[in-house]
């Protein structure tokens, strides 16, 4: 039996743009678990994914209790259990309140994994607003970019981007949000650079 979508409370505002439901015809969706509200377009959701967001929850809430395969900065693959809803963003110092978040992966493409922080026990997360701000800022443009569930970003023209969803990265199971414009973000880093 499919749960009914959670309805945003009257006067609710998007956690990313701060506008209300219907602003410029944008549809506000509401996480039934943490109660965060966001426009589908601001979070990178298709309308189908928006319905799933409103019934099953946001990425941060859906991650609680799950074991997630990630990769450390040294390239070691580890399995980490997400014990509680993530609050800390690797791009800013705000770690209070409930904000819409996305996972941060180590590399783009089908081989990307959820990044594991230096402590080796915590997964990297970003506030959607922080990631979008870094993506669109003239100074930091290209440092962080949004990817679909397969790890591809909009500039990828590679035929591999049409491959089926990688099992390791798939949210999996019934109600999987597989038609999302932005599933996670990737931070550009220099590996082995000589300059």
C-alpha positions as CSV (number, residue, x, y, z in Angstrom):
1,X,0.0,0.0,0.0
2,X,1.4,3.4,-1.1
3,X,1.6,6.1,1.6
4,X,-0.1,9.4,0.9
5,X,2.3,12.2,0.1
6,X,3.0,14.6,2.9
7,X,1.5,18.0,2.4
8,X,3.5,21.1,3.2
9,X,2.0,23.2,6.0
10,X,0.4,26.6,5.1
11,X,3.0,29.3,4.7
12,X,5.9,26.9,4.4
13,X,9.0,28.1,2.5
14,X,11.6,26.3,0.4
15,X,14.8,25.5,2.3
16,X,16.8,26.5,-0.7
17,X,15.2,29.6,-2.2
18,X,13.0,30.6,0.7
19,X,10.0,31.2,-1.5
20,X,6.5,29.8,-0.8
21,X,4.6,27.1,-2.8
22,X,3.5,28.3,-6.2
23,X,6.2,31.0,-6.5
24,X,6.8,31.2,-10.3
25,X,4.7,28.0,-10.5
26,X,7.2,26.0,-8.4
27,X,5.8,23.1,-6.5
28,X,6.8,22.7,-2.8
29,X,7.3,19.2,-1.5
30,X,7.5,18.2,2.2
31,X,9.6,15.5,3.9
32,X,7.2,13.5,6.1
33,X,10.1,12.6,8.5
34,X,12.1,15.8,9.1
35,X,9.4,18.2,7.8
36,X,11.8,20.1,5.6
37,X,10.2,21.7,2.6
38,X,11.8,22.3,-0.8
39,X,10.7,23.1,-4.4
40,X,11.1,20.1,-6.7
41,X,13.2,22.3,-9.0
42,X,15.4,23.6,-6.2
43,X,16.3,20.1,-5.0
44,X,16.6,18.7,-8.6
45,X,13.6,16.4,-8.5
46,X,11.3,15.4,-11.3
47,X,7.6,15.4,-10.5
48,X,7.7,11.6,-9.9
49,X,10.7,11.9,-7.6
50,X,8.9,14.8,-5.8
51,X,6.0,12.4,-5.0
52,X,8.5,9.9,-3.6
53,X,10.2,12.6,-1.6
54,X,6.9,13.5,-0.1
55,X,6.0,9.9,0.8
56,X,9.4,8.3,1.6
57,X,11.5,11.3,2.8
58,X,14.5,13.3,1.7
59,X,17.9,11.7,1.1
60,X,19.2,12.6,4.5
61,X,16.2,11.0,6.3
62,X,16.2,8.0,4.0
63,X,19.9,7.3,4.8
64,X,19.3,6.9,8.5
65,X,20.0,3.3,9.6
66,X,21.4,2.3,6.2
67,X,24.8,0.9,5.6
68,X,26.4,2.8,2.7
69,X,29.5,1.9,0.7
70,X,31.8,4.8,0.5
71,X,35.5,5.7,-0.1
72,X,38.0,7.4,2.1
73,X,40.4,10.1,0.9
74,X,43.1,7.5,0.6
75,X,40.8,5.4,-1.8
76,X,39.9,2.7,0.7
77,X,36.3,1.3,0.2
78,X,34.5,1.0,3.5
79,X,30.9,0.4,4.6
80,X,29.6,3.1,7.0
81,X,26.3,3.0,8.8
82,X,24.4,6.3,8.9
83,X,23.3,6.3,12.5
84,X,21.3,9.6,12.5
85,X,20.1,12.2,10.1
86,X,23.2,14.1,8.8
87,X,23.4,17.8,9.9
88,X,27.0,18.8,9.1
89,X,27.8,20.2,5.7
90,X,31.4,19.9,4.4
91,X,31.0,23.3,2.7
92,X,29.9,25.4,5.6
93,X,30.0,25.6,9.4
94,X,26.2,25.4,10.0
95,X,25.5,22.1,11.8
96,X,22.2,23.0,13.5
97,X,18.6,23.0,12.3
98,X,17.1,20.8,9.6
99,X,18.1,21.6,6.1
100,X,17.7,19.7,2.8
101,X,20.9,17.8,2.1
102,X,22.6,15.7,-0.6
103,X,25.4,13.2,-0.4
104,X,28.9,14.2,-1.5
105,X,30.6,11.7,-3.7
106,X,34.3,11.4,-4.4
107,X,34.3,11.3,-8.2
108,X,31.8,11.7,-11.0
109,X,30.7,8.7,-13.1
110,X,29.6,5.3,-12.4
111,X,32.6,4.5,-10.2
112,X,31.8,7.4,-7.7
113,X,31.2,6.5,-4.1
114,X,29.9,8.5,-1.1
115,X,32.9,10.3,0.3
116,X,34.0,9.3,3.8
117,X,35.3,12.1,6.0
118,X,38.8,12.0,7.6
119,X,37.5,10.4,10.8
120,X,36.8,7.3,8.7
121,X,33.4,6.9,10.3
122,X,31.3,9.7,8.8
123,X,29.8,10.2,5.4
124,X,30.2,13.5,3.6
125,X,27.0,15.5,3.1
126,X,26.3,19.0,1.7
127,X,23.4,21.4,2.2
128,X,21.7,21.7,-1.1
129,X,21.9,25.5,-0.8
130,X,25.6,25.4,-0.2
131,X,26.3,23.2,-3.1
132,X,24.2,25.2,-5.4
133,X,25.8,28.4,-4.2
134,X,29.3,27.0,-4.8
135,X,28.2,25.7,-8.3
136,X,26.9,29.1,-9.4
137,X,29.4,31.4,-7.8
138,X,31.7,33.0,-10.4
139,X,34.8,32.4,-8.2
140,X,34.1,28.8,-7.4
141,X,32.3,27.8,-10.6
142,X,33.1,24.1,-11.4
143,X,34.4,23.2,-7.9
144,X,31.2,21.4,-7.0
145,X,28.7,20.1,-9.4
146,X,25.4,18.1,-9.3
147,X,25.2,14.6,-10.7
148,X,22.3,12.2,-11.5
149,X,22.1,8.8,-9.7
150,X,24.5,7.3,-12.3
151,X,27.1,9.9,-11.4
152,X,26.9,12.0,-14.6
153,X,26.5,15.8,-14.7
154,X,24.8,17.8,-17.5
155,X,28.0,18.3,-19.5
156,X,28.7,14.6,-19.8
157,X,28.1,13.5,-23.4
158,X,29.7,10.1,-22.9
159,X,27.6,7.2,-24.1
160,X,28.3,5.5,-20.8
161,X,25.9,8.0,-19.2
162,X,23.1,6.0,-20.7
163,X,24.1,2.8,-18.9
164,X,21.9,1.2,-16.3
165,X,22.1,2.3,-12.7
166,X,25.1,1.0,-10.9
167,X,24.0,-1.4,-8.1
168,X,26.4,0.1,-5.6
169,X,25.0,3.6,-6.1
170,X,21.3,2.8,-6.5
171,X,19.1,3.8,-3.7
172,X,17.5,0.5,-4.6
173,X,14.3,-1.2,-3.9
174,X,10.7,-0.1,-4.3
175,X,10.2,3.6,-4.3
176,X,13.7,4.3,-5.5
177,X,14.2,7.8,-6.7
178,X,15.9,7.0,-10.0
179,X,14.7,9.9,-12.2
180,X,16.3,12.6,-10.2
181,X,18.1,15.5,-11.9
182,X,20.5,15.9,-8.9
183,X,21.1,12.9,-6.7
184,X,24.4,13.9,-5.3
185,X,27.2,16.4,-5.6
186,X,30.9,15.9,-6.5
187,X,33.7,18.2,-5.4
188,X,36.5,18.6,-7.8
189,X,39.9,17.8,-6.3
190,X,43.4,17.7,-7.6
191,X,45.0,14.3,-7.5
192,X,48.7,14.1,-8.4
193,X,48.8,17.6,-9.7
194,X,52.2,19.1,-10.2
195,X,51.3,22.7,-10.1
